[in-house]
Amino acid sequence: MSVAQATRPPKAPAGLTHAELNALRADFPMMSAQTNGRPLVYLDSAVTAQKPQVMIDAATRFYEREYASVHRGVYSLSQHATDLFEQARAKVADALGAGKDETIFVRGTTEAINLVAQSYGRSVLKAGDEILLTQMEHHSNIVPWQLVAEQTGARVIAAPITDDGEIDLDSFERLLTGRTRIVAFTHVSNVLGTVNPVRQMTRMAHRRGAVVLVDGAQAIQHLNVDVKELECDFYAVSAHKHFGPAGIGALYARRSILDAMPPYHGGGAMIRSVDFGGSTYLDGPARFEAGTPHIAGAIGWAASIDYLETLDRQRIAAHEADLLGYARDRLSEVENLRVLGNPSERVGAVSFFMSNAHPHDVGTVLDQRGIAVRAGHHCCQPLMKRFGLPATVRASVALYNMRDEIDALIDGLHEVNEVFG
Amino acid sequence: MSDLRELYQEVILDHNRRPRNFGELEPPCSEADGHNPLCGDQIRVYVRIVDGKIEKVMFQGSGCAISKASASMMTDALTGKSVQDAAKLFEGFQAMVTSDMDATVGDEMGKLAVFAGVREFPARIKCASLAWHTLQAALKGAHEMVSTE
């Protein structure tokens, strides 16, 4: 059994009723927005999730009535801001199954991976060492490793994926050798929606003595993440995919590894003492949080986590599975259309390609109907190359989507066929 | 849906389906590569100049209907034109696709006027102009990659 099955809520047949879904949609102001004179059909949550009103209110309240910097002032307002910020850290840590002292606030998943590459990677990698990735990685889980490989003489290697869009576990295991120092892969593919068997892959890597980073950008919106159960050493997420603000994210770093990592950025707020003869740094997450952080971002993120906790996650998961299954079925009705991959476990996204229309043209036709999808290479050029395509269209669903919106997508795709013949 | 038909006019769809002057031009010629990193469109434009005139211009690559049709119609429009006239047409094309929606399109644009509809789709302007930028690079004999970013 894969880890994804273990970390996801057990199968719950009942999704949401019509009334429940309507009530939930009312919590997200963008669900009643218009675009191009049509009601917005937002099928692009894999890129960024829309925001619940409570998140917007929490960030606004902070700016209007509670604003001060953190870890600075002796005055009450600053202490209160610090409390809110640190409570947010505890909440994020809890959402990841991590400890508060191993949860570092960063700008997002991209910065989290760069932090690990430049702090941990640069200090351990030597010429001839290998960094193992997979073919389904986002550019943000490729390029930081290429940069540190150039700096250290290490090599970046990618494990292949199957035609179904799943990791080829035999090859992955074979590519793990005594030279492998770091293994980095995504929990959920942003293009295919594939859920990787994280714990199995992590155990394989650990048997070879490698350290494991999991890119959780796409997982956090759909799965109950528990880094201890996944057994990984690093886990990177962005708040904006978790119904929180853009510009903040978190890196889980196993405490024993974090303590040995040198600073990534230098500046204020990470300092024990500074002297022109040399400086010393704080322990724990603070060492990696130089400068004034995105305080309202952390507070807003905590509010979206609070909001998610009011929902029945099992029924939400069932609702999302229903939407994705429905989308998959209805896409098969559309002529000239091919769905990319067929993973046994899929969450969030489905990508497809039309033989008669380029993804950008499909995107424009859909946009005219108020439907937002992603068209392009999804920052996954090696994956596009693997499937021999320049680009795809991706529709992604989140908890606030409904079957009617999938129907709107299908109608739009029929129009693509009318226009492009 | 009138906006959509404004963008995807029949002549554009036709050039998308059956691009003219599509393929590799044998030397002597100069060439340049163009790339739109946002959507992954790739194009290579070949041009052969004889006595200050564009004797032949061809292109290869992959892209959306707008970028393919634009490249195809560009090759049709430029064949036989002087390099100076080509530069003027390029300026005219750029001005047309980036102008206000109610600006009139001059007669000198000829068939290329079908791309005026792109003005209403800001996200697609780069698709329409990629081939033209790449041609400019080829005319300069530049071999560096052209990017729309």
Interface residues (C-beta under 8 A of the other chain):
Chain A: A357 H358 P359 H360 D361 T364 V365 Q368 A375 G376 H377 Q381 M384 P390 A391 E415 V419 F420 G421
Chain B: M1 D3 L4 L7 Y8 L13 N16 R17 L38 C39 G40 D41 Q42 S62 G63 C64 A65 I66 K68 F121 A123 R124 C127
